[in-house]
Amino acid sequence: MNTTLGIALQVILIIISVALVTTIILQSKGSGIGSLLGGSDASLGITKTRRGVEKTLFQITIILSAAFLTTAILLLMVQR
């Protein structure tokens, strides 16, 4: 059953998913190809603090993840 609300939620879900993928790619862009494939500084005992743009991207990723989950649950409820 495709209602107007269901279609709107699907469009919102697609927009959020594209934004979420974009923020994740932007975060990993500065990390280098080694950390993308599983190697990281954490295995060497080196830690670093998120600051500036990196911290903002991290917070946006958390918000988008929560919005994605909420929208997906709402869409599931509407389609039932």
Backbone as CSV, one residue per row, in Angstrom:
resi,resn,N_x,N_y,N_z,CA_x,CA_y,CA_z,C_x,C_y,C_z
1,MET,0.845,-1.180,0.000,0.000,0.000,0.000,0.887,1.239,0.000
2,ASN,0.857,2.004,-1.087,1.663,3.209,-1.193,0.823,4.435,-0.929
3,THR,0.958,4.962,0.248,0.280,6.201,0.580,1.227,7.362,0.317
4,THR,0.685,8.547,0.369,1.510,9.735,0.171,2.573,9.832,1.260
5,LEU,2.194,9.491,2.494,3.151,9.511,3.597,4.253,8.481,3.381
6,GLY,3.880,7.311,2.896,4.872,6.271,2.625,5.873,6.685,1.568
7,ILE,5.382,7.318,0.516,6.266,7.787,-0.557,7.183,8.893,-0.039
8,ALA,6.631,9.794,0.761,7.434,10.875,1.335,8.533,10.313,2.243
9,LEU,8.195,9.319,3.042,9.191,8.705,3.916,10.271,7.982,3.126
10,GLN,9.891,7.358,2.012,10.885,6.704,1.167,11.864,7.716,0.575
11,VAL,11.357,8.847,0.124,12.215,9.898,-0.436,13.145,10.437,0.645
12,ILE,12.604,10.685,1.835,13.419,11.177,2.948,14.499,10.161,3.299
13,LEU,14.149,8.879,3.303,15.105,7.823,3.621,16.249,7.784,2.604
14,ILE,15.925,7.969,1.353,16.958,7.983,0.303,17.884,9.180,0.487
15,ILE,17.318,10.339,0.771,18.134,11.546,0.970,19.054,11.381,2.169
16,ILE,18.519,10.856,3.271,19.330,10.649,4.475,20.438,9.631,4.212
17,SER,20.120,8.568,3.470,21.140,7.545,3.215,22.273,8.085,2.359
18,VAL,21.959,8.909,1.369,23.008,9.510,0.535,23.876,10.450,1.375
19,ALA,23.243,11.240,2.239,23.999,12.146,3.112,24.866,11.359,4.090
20,LEU,24.346,10.251,4.606,25.095,9.426,5.551,26.322,8.803,4.881
21,VAL,26.141,8.263,3.691,27.275,7.685,2.957,28.319,8.756,2.663
22,THR,27.868,9.945,2.295,28.794,11.046,1.996,29.614,11.431,3.214
23,THR,28.978,11.559,4.376,29.730,11.933,5.578,30.711,10.836,5.991
24,ILE,30.330,9.587,5.809,31.243,8.493,6.145,32.455,8.502,5.217
25,ILE,32.225,8.737,3.938,33.341,8.800,2.985,34.248,9.987,3.291
26,LEU,33.664,11.117,3.659,34.476,12.286,4.002,35.320,12.033,5.240
27,GLN,34.797,11.268,6.187,35.564,10.950,7.390,36.745,10.055,7.070
28,SER,36.540,9.067,6.226,37.611,8.124,5.930,38.611,8.681,4.931
29,LYS,38.269,9.766,4.250,39.156,10.350,3.250,40.460,10.834,3.877
30,GLY,40.381,11.419,5.056,41.580,11.928,5.708,42.366,10.858,6.432
31,SER,41.824,9.668,6.575,42.482,8.614,7.345,43.510,7.842,6.536
32,GLY,43.414,7.892,5.244,44.344,7.144,4.414,43.767,5.789,4.033
33,ILE,44.311,5.202,3.013,43.786,3.947,2.486,44.051,2.783,3.431
34,GLY,45.081,2.859,4.241,45.404,1.777,5.161,44.317,1.552,6.200
35,SER,43.782,2.622,6.748,42.737,2.470,7.760,41.416,2.055,7.129
36,LEU,41.233,2.387,5.867,40.019,1.968,5.178,39.978,0.452,5.018
37,LEU,41.142,-0.159,4.861,41.235,-1.593,4.645,41.435,-2.375,5.936
38,GLY,41.374,-1.706,7.069,41.436,-2.419,8.334,42.615,-2.056,9.205
39,GLY,43.662,-1.505,8.659,44.802,-1.109,9.472,44.553,0.265,10.065
40,SER,44.962,0.464,11.298,44.751,1.775,11.900,45.832,2.064,12.924
41,ASP,45.877,3.301,13.380,46.826,3.699,14.413,46.432,3.143,15.774
42,ALA,45.173,2.752,15.928,44.709,2.239,17.211,45.423,0.941,17.580
43,SER,45.794,0.156,16.585,46.502,-1.089,16.862,47.923,-0.825,17.357
44,LEU,48.431,0.373,17.097,49.761,0.740,17.553,49.731,1.450,18.897
45,GLY,48.547,1.653,19.454,48.429,2.338,20.728,48.387,3.845,20.593
46,ILE,48.241,4.345,19.385,48.194,5.784,19.142,46.734,6.220,19.090
47,THR,46.393,7.182,19.898,45.021,7.711,19.865,45.084,9.189,19.520
48,LYS,44.004,9.670,18.911,43.952,11.099,18.616,42.558,11.618,18.913
49,THR,42.482,12.870,19.250,41.225,13.501,19.596,40.628,14.151,18.364
50,ARG,39.321,13.988,18.208,38.640,14.651,17.087,38.509,16.133,17.403
51,ARG,38.855,16.952,16.427,38.744,18.398,16.598,38.284,19.022,15.297
52,GLY,37.652,20.169,15.410,37.277,20.951,14.246,36.297,20.254,13.328
53,VAL,36.645,20.193,12.051,35.774,19.637,11.025,35.549,18.144,11.265
54,GLU,36.575,17.450,11.717,36.451,16.018,11.974,35.407,15.735,13.052
55,LYS,35.404,16.547,14.093,34.427,16.390,15.173,33.022,16.691,14.667
56,THR,32.897,17.733,13.859,31.596,18.097,13.298,31.064,16.993,12.396
57,LEU,31.915,16.429,11.544,31.498,15.326,10.669,31.063,14.113,11.483
58,PHE,31.767,13.837,12.568,31.418,12.720,13.438,30.039,12.927,14.060
59,GLN,29.783,14.141,14.535,28.479,14.443,15.140,27.357,14.393,14.100
60,ILE,27.612,14.884,12.897,26.614,14.826,11.825,26.312,13.375,11.466
61,THR,27.352,12.527,11.469,27.156,11.104,11.168,26.248,10.452,12.198
62,ILE,26.434,10.771,13.464,25.581,10.218,14.520,24.144,10.679,14.345
63,ILE,23.948,11.949,14.048,22.596,12.498,13.863,21.924,11.853,12.656
64,LEU,22.659,11.734,11.549,22.091,11.115,10.353,21.762,9.645,10.578
65,SER,22.584,8.953,11.352,22.308,7.547,11.659,21.020,7.401,12.462
66,ALA,20.842,8.262,13.441,19.613,8.231,14.242,18.399,8.584,13.384
67,ALA,18.553,9.566,12.501,17.450,9.949,11.617,17.113,8.824,10.644
68,PHE,18.133,8.129,10.139,17.915,7.010,9.235,17.138,5.897,9.930
69,LEU,17.552,5.555,11.142,16.884,4.501,11.899,15.436,4.877,12.207
70,THR,15.219,6.096,12.639,13.866,6.565,12.950,12.974,6.556,11.720
71,THR,13.490,7.051,10.609,12.707,7.088,9.370,12.385,5.683,8.868
72,ALA,13.353,4.774,8.983,13.118,3.397,8.544,12.037,2.725,9.397
73,ILE,12.047,2.966,10.691,11.017,2.399,11.573,9.655,3.007,11.257
74,LEU,9.614,4.317,11.043,8.344,4.978,10.688,7.803,4.437,9.365
75,LEU,8.674,4.243,8.408,8.253,3.708,7.105,7.697,2.304,7.259
76,LEU,8.336,1.509,8.085,7.845,0.151,8.339,6.448,0.167,8.981
77,MET,6.247,1.097,9.900,4.958,1.208,10.572,3.862,1.679,9.622
78,VAL,4.213,2.589,8.711,3.229,3.117,7.765,2.832,2.051,6.744
79,GLN,3.795,1.229,6.345,3.511,0.228,5.313,2.717,-0.961,5.836
80,ARG,2.618,-1.130,7.111,1.850,-2.241,7.683,0.404,-2.003,7.620
